[in-house]
Amino acid sequence: MYIRYTALSLLFAFMSLSTGAAYSADNTIKVSKVDSPKKTAAPKEMDMSGMDMKNCPMMRKNVKHQGYIGSTAIISNEEFIWKVSPSTVPQPNKPVTLKFDFTWKKTGKPLTNLDIVHEKPCHLIVVSNDLKEFQHIHPDIKGPGKMAVTTTFPKAGQYKMYMQFTPKDDGEYTLAKDLQVGNAKTAKAVLKEDRSDKVVDGYTLKLPFFPEKAELETGLEVNIQKNGKDIDYVDSFLGAGGHGVMISDDLTQFLHIHPVLTMAEGVKYKSPILFKASVLKPGKYRAWMQFQIKDKMVIGIWDLVVQPNS
């Protein structure tokens, strides 16, 4: 494994020179809310580095705060005031429109002028505190500092929202906020390492490689197979060959990762698909790896143990 870590580190270092559906992870996959997958246009050009630079402005160091795409996000709640309405508590299994208001704390001005990153101005990841429910959805811009999204929560309990956006001429920000649905409490996630193969809609998803140690510039690889063979027809989904989210069992560590390569022509990606995924802190993580294949969302869910780098 050390050799592969070193090789990947050299690959990422060399490249640095030149980013839905909702699912449950309790053995079965449950759909709680679906953003209908849509075919996306092929990127018109390929960055010379081969990295997903066009869609991922955080591949370079941020202007005002440090971080790289694929690294654990720094939660930036201190930068913004984030208000959520309606003030009434959402109820399970009933559609609700969540309205958000964002203002800069320093100036009191509304958040405006967001870059389009992976085809959207903002990405919202919502998970239940036990990490059994997952949504990757996209609020619409409704005015200066204002966003809204309609969704449905499959069960009552406590949830965590992670909002990501990138103001122009700035780096990507990630904010985190609690959300109560109904009046139930949710137990803390209990994760035990699970890297077994996953069979979803006739596809077998394998996880041969993942970040085993913290603080290393490394990666995560997913093999997608049909009838024992790697497929070569993974669609582009939100401007990438896949999207991955990793969240620690205590909800403090968050990653939103994307494939290393951007296709120059066409919208198809070939398995295996390599993601850049550098974890800053050791611990237990749940990973949701999303792929769009023949207009259907396919996801592999694994529980990972990341060891200290010692």
N, C-alpha and C positions, 0 to 999 in steps of 0.2 A: 504493500500500500504506500510505503514511503516513496518508492520510485514514481508511482502514479501521481502522488501529491506534488512531487518536484516537477514532473513533466507538465502538469496542469498549471502550476505556478509560473513556469517559464512561458507557457502558452499565453496566459493572461497578461503577463508582464510585457511580452512582445506585442500583443495586440493593443495594449494601452498606449504604446508609442505611436503607432500609425493613426419592458414592464414590465350574461353569466347564469351560471346556474347555481342552485343551492343544493347542498348535499348533507347527508348524515353519515357518520363514520362508525356506527355501532354495528359492525359486521355487514350490514346491507346499506345500499345507497338509496336515500329517500329524496325526492324532489320536493322542496318546499316553496320554491319560486323560480321561475325560468325566464331569463332574458333570451328570447329566441335567437339562436346562433345565426349570424348572417355571413355570407361570403364576403371577403374583403379583397380589395384590389391589391395586386402585387406591388411591392415597392418598386419604384421607378429606377432606383440606382442602388448600388451596393457600396457601402463605405469601404474605403481602402483597407481599413483594419480588419474587416470581416466581422466586426462587432456590431451590435444593434444600436449604433450611435444615433441614428436618425430619430428613433422613437424613445430613446433612453437618455435624456440630458444628464442624468446622474452618473453616466459612465465616466464622465469627467468630474473632477473635484468641484463641489458646489462653490458658488461665489461667496455666500454669506455663512454657510455652515458646511462641515465636512461630511463626506459619505460617498459611497459608490453604489451603483445599482448592483444588487446581489448581496450587499452587506446588510447586516441588521440595521433597521431604520432607527434613527434617533428621534424619539417622540418630542415634538416641538409645541406642546401645549402652551408653553410660556410665551409664545409669539402671538397667539391669537385668542380672541374671545369667540367661543363657539356656542351658539344658542340653538336649541332644538325645540320645535313645536310640531303638533299641538302639545300642550302641557298635559293633557290627559294621557293615561298610561295605555299604550297599544294592547290589544287583546289578541290571543292566539287564534290562528285560522281565520282571521278577518283582515282583508286588505286595509292598509293604512298608508297615508301619504305623509312621510316625514319631511318637514321643512327645516332647512338649516340657514343660519345667518352667521357670517364670518366677518370679523373686523380685526384690523391690526391693533394690538394693545398699545404700541408706542404712539400711534398717530390717531387712533379712533376711526380711521378711514375704512371703508368696506374693501374686502378682498376683490380685486379685479385683474383683468389682463392675464388670464391663465393660458399657458401653453397647452397644445393638444399633444398628449402623451399616450401612445398606444391607442390612438383614434378617439380618445376621450379627454375632456378637461379635468376630470377627477375620477378617482377609483375608490369605491367604498367596500371594504371587507368587513363583514359582520359575522361573528361567531358566538355561540353560546358559551358560557363560562366553563362548561364541561367539555368543550370542543367537539361536541357531537353534531352541532348544526353549523352550517357554513354557507355564506352567500358572498358572491362577488358581483356587485351591481354598480350602476353608474348614474348618479344624480344628474339632473338637467340644470343648466344655469337659468335662473329666473329673473335676474337683475343684478346690480352691483352687490356683491357679497351674499347673494341669495341663491340657494339650490333647493331642489326637491326631488324625491324619489318615492315611488309607490312599491310596496313589497308586502309580503305576508310571512308572519312568523309561525312555524308549525307547532310550537309548544310554548307554554308560559315559562318564565324564568328570567335569569339575568344574562345579558349579552354585553359584548364589547364591540364597539365600532372603531375601525381604523380608516381614517380618511386621508387620501393622498392627492396632492395637487402641486403644480409647479408654476409659480408666478414668473412672468417673462423676466429675463435677465437675472434670474435667481436660481437656486437649487430646488430640489424636490422636498416638500415638507410632508411629514406624517403626523397626524393628530390622533389621539385615542380618547374615547369617551364611553362611559357606561350607559346602558339602556335597560330599563325594566320593562318586561312584557308580562301582563297579567299580574298576579300577586304571589307567584311561586318563587321559591329560592332555588338556586342551582348549585350543586356541589362542585367542588374543584375537580378539574380534570385529573384522572388517574391513568397515566400512560405507561405501557410496558412495550419494550422494543418489539416492533413488528415490521420486518422487511420482506415478508412473504410476497409471492407473485399474486397479482390481483386480476381477476377475470371480470371484465365489464363489457357488456353488449357484444360478446364474442371475441373481444380482443384481450390478450394477455399482456399485462404491464409488469415489467421487471425493474428492479432498482439495484443494479449492480454496483453503483458507486454513489456515495453521499458524503457530506462533510463529517468525518468521524471525530475531528478535533477542532476546537475553537481557535480563533485568531489565525487561521491559515487561509491564504487566497487560493481557494480550491473550487470544486464544482459538484454538481449532482447530475446523474445521468439516468435517463429513462429509456428502456427498450419497449417498443410497442410491437407486438407480434400477432399475426393471424395464421392459424394452422402451422405454428412453429417457425414462421419466417417473419423477419422484420418487414414492416410495411413501408412504402415510399409515397404515401398519399395523405399525409397529415396536412390539413388545411391551415392557412394563415388565420389566426384568431386574434382580433384586436391588434393587428400589425405584428404578430409574432407566431412562431411555431408552437407556442404553448405558454401558459402562465402558471407559476407556482407560488404558493404561499406557505410559509413555515411560521408557526406560532408556538412559543414555549408554554408549558403546562401552567405557569403562573401568569400568563398573558402579558408579561413585560417585554418580551423579545418578539419582534415582528420582521419578517422578510417577505418581499414580493419580488420574485425572480423571473428571469426570462432567458430564452435560449441565447447561446453565444453568437450563432451565425444568423445573418439576414440573407434571405434569398435574393439573388440578382434578377432572376426571371421566374415567372409563374408564382403560384401560391402554395405549392406542395413542399412539405418537409419530409425527410427520410429518417426513419429510426435507425440507430439510437439518437436521441436528442440530448445534447449537453447543455446544462444551465450553469451559469456562474453563481455560486452560493457560498459566501464567506460568513460564517457565524461568529459573532463577537464573544458570546458567553456560553460556557458549557451548560448542559441541562437536557431535559427531555422536550422534544418538539413533535408536533403533528404536522405533516406535510400533505397538502392537497395539490396535485399536479394535474392541471386542466389541459385537455387537447380537444380540438374540433376535428372530427373525422366524418366525412360524408354528411355534413350538416347536423351531426349529433355531437353533444358534449360528452366526452369520455374522461373520467377522472380516476387517478390512482391515489389512494390514501394510505400513508404509512406513518408509523410512530418511530421516531429516531432518538437515539441517545448520543449526544455530542460530548466527548470527553474533554477535560482540560488539556491545553497544549503544554505538556510537561514531559 
